[in-house]
Amino acid sequence: MISEILGYMFVERLSLNEISLKMSMSVEQLKDRLRIMEQMGYLRKLDSDLSLSCNSCSSCKICHDSDLGSGQYTLTEKGSRLIKR
């Protein structure tokens, strides 16, 4: 499930809403999984001030959304290794 979520986020570049629909879970359940994945070292949540700036970001659909309050995540080296398998 971890590699599937990371693939949707960083390969297919889907929004949290799109990912939650594909995985048949609520956005809140997905956010819980993202928090766990962050604790496990697969993701890193960027500073909220940085996540509001889209100038240098290639992950347009993952950035801060006022309806979701999701913030922006970046893939760690550990997460990158997992999705390259």
C-alpha positions in Angstrom: 0.0 0.0 0.0 2.9 2.4 0.7 4.4 2.0 -2.7 1.0 2.4 -4.3 0.3 5.7 -2.5 3.8 7.0 -3.3 3.4 6.0 -7.0 0.1 7.9 -7.2 1.6 11.0 -5.6 5.0 11.2 -7.2 4.7 9.2 -10.5 1.1 9.8 -11.5 1.0 13.1 -9.6 -2.6 12.6 -8.5 -4.3 14.9 -5.9 -5.2 13.5 -2.5 -8.9 13.4 -3.6 -8.0 11.4 -6.6 -5.8 9.0 -4.6 -8.5 8.5 -2.0 -11.0 7.6 -4.6 -8.7 5.2 -6.4 -7.9 3.5 -3.0 -11.6 3.5 -1.8 -10.8 5.4 1.4 -11.7 8.8 2.7 -9.2 11.8 2.4 -8.9 11.7 6.2 -7.8 8.0 6.1 -5.3 8.9 3.4 -3.9 11.7 5.5 -3.5 9.3 8.4 -1.5 7.0 6.2 0.6 9.9 4.9 1.4 10.9 8.6 2.5 7.3 9.2 4.6 7.2 6.1 6.2 10.5 7.2 7.1 8.9 10.5 8.4 5.8 8.7 10.7 8.1 6.6 9.1 7.7 3.2 7.9 11.3 3.0 8.8 14.6 4.4 6.2 17.4 4.8 7.6 20.7 3.7 7.3 23.9 5.7 3.9 25.4 5.2 5.4 28.7 4.1 7.3 26.9 1.3 4.3 24.8 0.3 2.3 27.9 -0.6 4.9 28.9 -3.3 4.5 27.0 -6.5 7.3 28.6 -8.4 9.9 25.8 -8.1 7.6 22.9 -7.6 6.9 20.1 -10.1 4.2 18.5 -8.0 1.4 20.9 -8.8 -1.5 18.6 -7.7 0.0 17.7 -4.3 0.5 21.2 -2.9 -1.5 23.0 -0.3 -5.3 23.0 -0.9 -7.4 25.0 1.5 -10.2 22.4 1.4 -7.9 19.6 2.3 -5.3 21.3 4.4 -2.8 18.8 3.1 0.4 20.7 2.8 3.1 19.6 0.4 5.2 16.5 0.6 8.5 15.6 -0.8 9.8 12.1 -1.4 12.7 11.0 0.8 15.5 8.8 -0.5 13.9 5.8 1.3 10.6 6.5 -0.5 12.3 7.0 -3.8 14.0 3.6 -3.5 10.6 2.0 -2.8 8.9 3.3 -5.9 11.8 2.4 -8.1 11.4 -1.3 -7.3 
